[in-house]
Amino acid sequence: MCLLLSNPRVQQHTQLVQLVLSTLLQTLRLAHNRTHVQMVPRLICTFAIRAPGLRGVFDLALELLGSCNAEFVQGLEHAIRTRIVDVEWEARDTVLEFVTRAVREHAWPCVELLVTQQVVDDAVRALSDAEEYVRASAAYLLAAVVERGDEERARYVSEHKHLTQSDLARLVADSEAFVKRAALDLVHALGTRGVGMWIECLTYRTLYDLADDPDFEVRVRCARILALLTQTSPVNTSELQSTSLLLEMCRDSSRYVRAECLRSLRELKQNTPDVDMTSEPEPKRVYVGERTDLWKLRNVDLAQLEASLSAEHLYQEALDTQVARELMREKSDANAGNNILDCY
């Protein structure tokens, strides 16, 4: 079957390639033979197999990853590095997505040989890819490595010479919402690891724009970063006004954003001491206004905030945020009783 896939006549017909490939993958699933398993990396290197077929091969590789030897993993790493520079953007995107899934779904010792420094280098370069889907997948991969990788690999990502604060700032300000989501996940992962660069890529204007982004998933991630800023960096909190922005986001129109604020505030109450508003603020540490906002954050009515997430509020939220304004207008004369929402 491998000979069939390498046949130029077969390669001219996409459906025939897909049929041969799916038959081969099913055969490999049923065969519990080490020699046959080594064919999986060879299949990935076959450029006749485009993105849809690659996904099937990678699904099989993911199944085999936890139980295979170092030789298989090293062969897989070589195949990944071969296809990550594919001229087809969908193939590049598929490769990055596979490595991310492998890191998230397997224990680090199983994928340590897969996520080499060379693969990290390729992922960092992919952050500047012309295709936005590839940029997002690369950011998700690096975030997964920082979150789940060992100290050495996480440090290699955070100290990479081609991953600067300006690169992160550019990703966070990307025009595509799904790229912003991935970039914010990477920034949050770096912040959780305590890497200073994650704060340097943020400005008050950036956070303000993110808090007002039309995409609610971007705002959810913004709230998560604001909470992390408030807990871990008091000085930068004052400069970036993260507590005041987080206070505003508690009144966000999306219940998902409010739910993230609720989770963050509960953590904040557990991890920070009570703020005494009668004492003098410590010089050069916390500004009076910022201390006031922190006090307000700790005294937000969590019960009321949690109540705003219940089902009783969903219909009103739908009317407030999802129904186009023109639907609220009557089609004929005013007060003629033909309002489109009369039935509600």
Secondary structure, DSSP 8 states (H G I E B T S, - for coil): -HHHHT-HHHHT-HHHHHHHHHHHHHHHHH---HHHHTHHHHHHT-TTS-HHHHHHHHHHHHHHHTT--HHHHHHHHHHHHHHTT-SSHHHHHHHHHHHHHHHHHS-HHHHTTTS-HHHHHHHHHHTT-SSHHHHHHHHHHHHHHHHHS-HHHHHHHHT-TT--HHHHHHHHT-SSHHHHHHHHHHHHHHHHTT-THHHHT--HHHHHHHHT-S-HHHHHHHHHHHHHHHHH-HHHHHHHTHHHHHHHHTT-S-HHHHHHHHHHHHHHHHHS----TTS---TTT--HHHHHHHHHHHTS-HHHHHHTTSGGGHHHHHHHHTS-GGGGS-SSSTTSS--TTTT-
